[in-house]
Amino acid sequence: MVQSKTFGSRAFDGANYVLLALLLFSCLYPLWYTFCVSISDKAAANAGLVTIYPIGFSLASYKEILGDALFFNSFWISIQRTVLGTGLSLFVSVLMAYPLARPSREFRLRNVFMWILVFCMLFSGGLIPWYLTVQSYGLINSIWALVLAGGLPVFNVILIMNFFRNLPKELNEAAVVDGAGPWAILFRVYLPCSIPVLAAVALFIGVYHWNEFFNGLVLMNTSDKYPLQTYIQQLVVNIPTGTNLTPDQYKKLSELSNRTLNSAKVFIAMVPMLIVYPFLQKYFVSGIMLGAVKE
């Protein structure tokens, strides 16, 4: 392949490199700044002196968070919620998207169900009916309240449905000729061809379950049932009143502030998703029709 070496092409490449570098900086700098604030001295963080490097190294915020037994308990609850919620939501989304992707001659009520889905996506029944529904099923203060409440994301169903519709019809016809039924076609033909969209949807659902905190605040009655995001959202620096403070309380007040503690919360909450994302990234760059053609 012969590449153009004119001044215009070099200038264009240089402009692209500069633009991509700026985009990279805009994505990484907030993460780096949050980390710097979380390990900086209380006075420097409160004064806004931290910019591109930490000032006055201190791990007091992380010690405050990690020293609480409830942190590890909430971390484990978030892991359970993310794994169970992602698996269940992905499963029911696939089961709903598959019949909706079939022609209307095979599923006559397809348009009716499609309108119901769109209506549910645009309009909500409200917070109080939603809470009463969860309560009527006896799910309050259990992990299943976090998993099942909102367990069918309509937008993800539409994504999977549109992907199924774009798969070659010849695959379905060949499977029918070979005697495959609907379940065999779904699990042995459609799903192996749909790894990119399934990986993307799984990432969307996993990030939602990991970052969501409001459901835990409303549906859990005790703090030992809080997921991680709800736990760290409620965690603040308690400033004791009065003059009879212990040496440990004086030390805590001198080292901690809500600014450094909040930064440590945000950074800790981001790390698991930053670790998981690279393992799913390869499916986004493999091509939208990955698996459609078998050798």
C-alpha positions in Angstrom: 0.0 0.0 0.0 1.4 3.4 -1.1 0.8 6.2 1.4 0.8 9.9 0.4 3.7 11.8 1.9 2.5 15.3 1.0 2.5 18.2 3.4 -1.3 18.1 3.5 -1.4 14.4 4.5 1.3 14.9 7.2 -0.6 17.9 8.6 -3.8 15.9 8.6 -2.1 13.1 10.5 -0.6 15.5 13.0 -3.9 17.2 13.6 -5.4 13.7 14.2 -2.7 12.9 16.7 -3.2 16.1 18.6 -7.0 15.6 18.7 -6.7 12.1 19.9 -4.1 13.2 22.5 -6.5 15.8 23.8 -9.4 13.3 24.0 -7.1 10.9 25.9 -6.1 13.6 28.3 -9.8 14.7 28.8 -10.7 11.1 29.7 -7.7 10.3 31.9 -7.2 13.6 33.7 -10.5 13.4 35.8 -9.5 9.9 37.0 -6.0 11.0 37.8 -7.2 14.2 39.5 -9.6 12.2 41.7 -6.8 9.9 42.7 -4.5 12.8 43.5 -7.1 14.4 45.7 -7.8 11.2 47.5 -4.2 10.7 48.6 -3.4 14.4 49.3 -3.3 16.2 52.6 -6.6 17.5 54.0 -5.6 21.2 54.0 -4.2 21.1 50.4 -7.3 19.3 49.1 -9.7 21.7 50.8 -7.8 24.7 49.6 -8.0 23.5 46.0 -4.2 23.3 45.6 -4.2 19.8 44.0 -4.0 20.0 40.2 -1.8 17.4 38.5 0.0 15.8 41.4 -0.8 15.0 45.0 0.3 17.4 47.8 1.1 16.0 51.2 0.8 12.3 50.7 -1.9 10.7 52.9 -3.8 7.4 52.9 -6.1 8.4 55.7 -9.2 8.3 53.5 -8.5 4.8 52.2 -7.8 3.6 55.8 -11.1 5.1 56.9 -13.0 3.3 54.2 -11.1 0.0 54.2 -11.0 -0.1 58.0 -14.8 -0.5 58.2 -16.1 -4.1 58.1 -19.2 -2.8 56.3 -17.1 -1.9 53.3 -16.1 -5.5 52.6 -19.7 -6.6 53.2 -21.1 -4.0 50.8 -18.4 -4.9 48.3 -19.5 -8.5 48.3 -23.2 -7.5 48.0 -22.3 -5.4 44.9 -20.5 -8.3 43.4 -23.5 -10.6 43.9 -25.8 -8.0 42.6 -23.7 -7.3 39.5 -23.2 -11.0 38.6 -26.8 -12.0 39.3 -28.4 -8.9 37.8 -26.2 -9.0 34.6 -26.9 -12.7 34.0 -30.6 -12.5 34.7 -31.2 -9.3 32.7 -29.2 -10.6 29.8 -31.0 -13.9 29.8 -34.5 -12.4 29.8 -33.5 -9.7 27.3 -32.4 -12.4 24.9 -35.6 -14.4 25.4 -37.7 -11.3 24.7 -35.6 -10.0 21.8 -35.7 -13.3 19.9 -39.4 -13.6 19.2 -39.7 -9.8 18.5 -37.0 -10.2 15.9 -39.0 -12.8 14.0 -41.3 -11.8 11.1 -44.9 -10.9 11.9 -46.1 -14.0 10.0 -44.3 -16.2 12.6 -45.3 -14.1 15.6 -48.5 -12.3 15.0 -48.5 -10.3 18.2 -45.1 -8.9 17.6 -46.2 -5.3 17.0 -48.5 -5.3 20.0 -45.7 -6.4 22.3 -43.3 -3.9 20.7 -45.7 -1.0 21.4 -46.0 -2.2 25.0 -42.2 -2.2 25.3 -41.8 1.3 23.9 -44.6 2.6 26.1 -42.9 1.1 29.2 -39.6 2.7 28.1 -41.0 6.1 27.7 -43.4 6.2 30.7 -42.9 5.0 34.3 -45.6 4.0 36.8 -43.9 6.1 39.5 -41.7 5.5 42.5 -44.5 4.6 45.0 -46.2 1.9 42.8 -42.8 0.5 42.0 -41.9 0.2 45.7 -45.3 -1.3 46.6 -44.9 -3.9 43.9 -41.5 -4.9 45.2 -42.9 -5.0 48.7 -45.9 -7.1 47.7 -43.5 -9.8 46.5 -41.7 -9.8 49.8 -38.3 -8.7 48.3 -37.6 -5.8 50.6 -34.2 -6.0 52.3 -33.0 -8.9 50.1 -30.5 -9.1 47.3 -33.3 -10.1 44.9 -34.9 -6.7 45.3 -31.8 -5.2 43.7 -31.6 -7.9 41.0 -35.3 -8.1 39.9 -36.3 -4.5 40.2 -35.8 -3.2 36.7 -34.5 -6.5 35.6 -35.7 -6.1 32.0 -34.0 -3.0 30.4 -36.2 -2.2 27.4 -33.5 -0.3 25.6 -31.2 -3.3 25.7 -34.0 -5.6 24.4 -34.3 -3.3 21.4 -30.5 -3.4 20.8 -30.5 -7.2 20.8 -33.6 -7.4 18.7 -32.2 -5.2 16.0 -29.0 -7.2 15.9 -31.0 -10.4 15.5 -32.9 -8.9 12.7 -29.7 -8.0 10.8 -28.3 -11.5 10.9 -28.4 -13.3 7.6 -31.8 -15.0 7.0 -30.0 -17.9 5.4 -28.7 -19.0 8.8 -32.2 -19.4 10.1 -33.3 -21.2 6.9 -30.4 -23.6 7.0 -31.1 -24.5 10.6 -34.8 -25.1 9.9 -33.8 -27.4 7.0 -31.6 -29.3 9.4 -34.5 -29.8 11.7 -33.6 -27.3 14.4 -36.4 -25.9 16.5 -36.7 -22.3 17.9 -34.7 -23.1 21.0 -31.9 -24.8 19.1 -31.8 -21.9 16.6 -31.6 -19.4 19.4 -28.8 -21.0 21.4 -26.9 -22.7 18.6 -27.2 -20.2 15.8 -28.2 -16.7 17.0 -26.2 -16.5 20.3 -22.8 -17.6 18.8 -23.3 -14.9 16.1 -24.3 -12.3 18.7 -21.2 -12.1 20.9 -20.4 -8.4 20.2 -23.9 -7.1 21.1 -24.2 -9.5 24.1 -20.8 -8.3 25.4 -21.9 -4.6 25.0 -25.3 -5.2 26.7 -23.6 -7.1 29.5 -21.3 -4.2 30.0 -24.2 -1.7 30.1 -26.1 -3.8 32.6 -23.0 -4.5 34.8 -22.0 -0.9 35.0 -25.6 0.0 35.9 -25.8 -2.5 38.7 -22.4 -1.6 40.0 -22.9 2.2 40.0 -26.6 2.4 41.0 -27.2 3.4 44.7 -30.8 4.7 44.9 -32.4 1.2 44.9 -30.2 0.1 47.8 -31.1 3.2 49.7 -34.9 2.6 49.2 -35.2 -1.1 49.2 -32.7 -2.0 52.0 -33.8 -1.4 55.6 -30.4 -2.0 57.3 -26.9 -0.8 56.5 -25.5 -4.3 56.4 -27.6 -4.9 53.3 -26.3 -1.9 51.4 -24.4 -2.4 48.1 -21.1 -0.6 47.7 -22.4 2.5 46.0 -25.1 3.0 48.7 -22.5 2.4 51.4 -20.0 5.0 50.2 -22.7 7.5 49.3 -23.8 7.4 53.0 -20.2 7.5 54.3 -19.2 10.9 55.6 -16.6 12.2 58.1 -18.3 12.4 61.4 -17.1 15.5 63.3 -17.7 15.0 67.0 -18.9 17.9 69.0 -17.6 19.0 72.4 -14.2 19.6 73.9 -13.5 16.2 75.4 -12.0 14.5 72.3 -9.7 11.5 72.4 -6.3 11.6 70.7 -7.6 9.3 67.9 -10.5 11.7 67.2 -8.1 14.7 67.0 -5.9 12.7 64.6 -8.9 11.8 62.5 -10.1 15.4 62.2 -6.6 16.5 61.3 -6.2 14.0 58.5 -9.7 13.5 57.0 -12.1 15.7 55.1 -15.2 15.0 53.1 -13.4 16.2 50.0 -10.6 13.6 50.2 -13.0 10.9 51.4 -15.4 11.5 48.5 -12.5 11.3 46.1 -11.4 8.0 47.6 -15.0 6.7 47.3 -15.2 7.6 43.6 -11.8 6.1 42.8 -12.6 2.8 44.7 -15.9 2.5 42.9 -14.3 3.0 39.5 -11.5 0.4 39.8 -13.6 -2.8 39.4 -15.2 -1.6 36.1 -11.8 -0.4 34.8 -10.5 -3.9 35.4 -13.4 -5.7 33.7 -13.7 -3.4 30.7 -10.4 -4.5 28.9 -11.7 -8.1 28.9 -14.8 -7.1 27.0 -13.2 -4.5 24.8 -12.0 -7.1 22.3 -15.6 -8.0 21.4 -16.3 -4.4 20.4 -13.4 -4.3 17.8 -14.0 -7.8 16.4 -16.7 -6.7 14.0 -20.4 -6.6 14.3 -20.9 -9.9 12.4 -18.5 -11.9 14.5 -19.3 -15.6 14.2 -21.8 -15.2 11.4 -19.5 -17.1 9.0 -18.1 -20.4 10.1 -15.2 -22.1 8.4 
